[in-house]
Amino acid sequence: MAKQPLINMRPESRGLSYDRPAASQIFGFVRDAIISMELLPGQMISETALAQQFGVSRTPVREALIQLSNIGFVEVLPQRGTYVTKFSMEKILEARFIREALEVAVVTQLASNTNENVREEAIEACEKIINDQKTAAADDDALAFQNLDDQFHQTLAGFTLYPRAATLIEAEKAHMDRVRNLSLHVSGQYKRVLSQHAAIIKAIKAGSVEKSAAAMSVHLKDVYNILEVIPQEHPEYFV
């Protein structure tokens, strides 16, 4: 019997492109498999199996795993192997706290921006993302929906013209990504996220600093709802 692949890549994504570094592509495939819970917390990842699956040497695989370790998705244990990290409640809550501080500042800056062109451009870009999210929700494509959620937050941060803000938000969200993906399988979560995104944009469009801050705060506190459920249903996912 043929050995099952470590990661079930989508048909349109099979194989590596020659125009981009292999390590960065492998990083993307493995990251998505971890976020989508195809690779579960605590599961061992074989460098050899990944190298065989992608048809490369172990060097780019090792580089990809180092990148994943740097963002907290895998843990490399000497003489024991590489494992998908388990959820840390402490790190998830800390990441949520940091993200709220940063992202509330982002939306309040946009809401108070006196340059109407910048604000309108940000609103237009985010409204397009929300429409794309509606399509992903209709298709029940949790990974696409979450990727668009990331784009939504990165787009808002990008329009502040402070590049480090987007970078810091991206770095902190890693600890929340898998939990966020699991939350999308809770009944009504797609609708709730879409409604929260719409409220954020409505407040920015109105130029209301207070309502923008409140809407973003509500959105980022939503993770508390799923954190009440997951540890009970899947205690094995947590350290």
Secondary structure, 3 states (H helix, E strand, C coil): CCCCCCCCCCHHHCCCCCCCCHHHHHHHHHHHHHHCCCCCCCCEECHHHHHHHHCCCHHHHHHHHHHHHHCCCEEEECCCEEEECCECHHHHHHHHHHHHHHHHHHHHHHHCCCCHHHHHHHHHHHHHHHHHHHHHHHCCCHHHHHHHHHHHHHHHHHCCCCHHHHHHHHHHHHHHHHHHHHHCCCCCHHHHHHHHHHHHHHHHHCCCHHHHHHHHHHHHHCHHHHHCCHHHHCHHHEC
